């Protein structure tokens, strides 16, 4: 049930968010802004670049979320294998 919710609702919704972030990044590729590092002004960047970076990070997390059921299955199999008494 959780896997179905993940695959049917959560992941497609996050895909739509990533698509919106990508389109926003493209639309604002030429809008300049000051970036900050450690609370201080750093070199200039663009709004589009910042949204592209954020979209990339979200998409990487989405890839992990899509694989979570396989990882949990793998962990479960390892756990079961360790707990099964061996006949000698």
C-alpha positions in Angstrom: 0.0 0.0 0.0 2.8 2.4 0.9 4.7 1.5 -2.2 1.6 2.1 -4.3 1.1 5.5 -2.8 4.8 6.3 -3.4 4.6 5.2 -7.0 1.1 6.6 -7.9 1.0 9.8 -5.9 4.2 11.0 -4.3 6.8 10.4 -7.1 4.6 11.8 -9.9 3.9 14.9 -7.9 7.5 15.5 -7.2 8.3 14.9 -10.9 5.8 17.8 -11.7 7.5 20.0 -9.1 10.9 19.3 -10.7 9.5 20.1 -14.1 8.1 23.4 -12.8 11.5 24.2 -11.2 13.2 23.5 -14.5 10.9 25.7 -16.5 11.2 28.4 -13.9 15.0 28.1 -14.2 14.8 28.5 -18.0 12.5 31.5 -17.8 14.8 33.3 -15.3 18.1 32.3 -16.7 19.1 35.9 -17.3 17.8 37.5 -14.1 20.8 38.5 -12.0 21.0 38.2 -8.3 23.7 38.4 -5.6 24.6 35.0 -4.1 25.6 34.6 -0.5 28.0 32.3 1.3 28.4 32.1 5.0 26.1 35.1 5.3 28.3 37.3 3.1 27.8 38.6 -0.4 29.5 36.3 -2.9 29.9 36.4 -6.7 26.8 37.2 -8.8 24.7 34.4 -10.1 21.3 34.2 -11.8 17.9 33.2 -10.4 17.7 30.5 -13.1 20.9 28.9 -12.0 19.8 28.8 -8.4 16.5 27.1 -9.3 18.3 24.8 -11.7 20.6 23.7 -8.8 17.7 23.2 -6.5 15.8 21.2 -9.1 18.8 19.0 -9.6 19.1 18.3 -5.9 15.4 17.5 -5.7 15.6 15.2 -8.7 18.5 13.3 -7.1 16.4 12.8 -3.9 13.5 11.7 -6.1 15.7 9.0 -7.6 16.5 7.8 -4.1 12.8 7.8 -3.2 11.9 5.8 -6.2 14.4 3.1 -5.2 13.4 3.0 -1.6 11.2 -0.1 -1.9 14.1 -2.0 -3.5 16.5 -1.0 -0.8 14.0 -2.0 1.9 13.5 -5.3 0.2 17.2 -5.9 0.0 17.6 -5.0 3.7 14.7 -7.3 4.6 16.3 -10.2 2.7 19.6 -9.7 4.4 17.9 -9.5 7.8 16.0 -12.7 7.1 19.0 -14.5 5.9 21.0 -13.6 9.0 18.1 -14.7 11.3 17.5 -18.1 9.6 19.2 -20.9 11.7 21.6 -22.9 9.6 21.4 -26.7 9.6 24.8 -28.3 9.8 
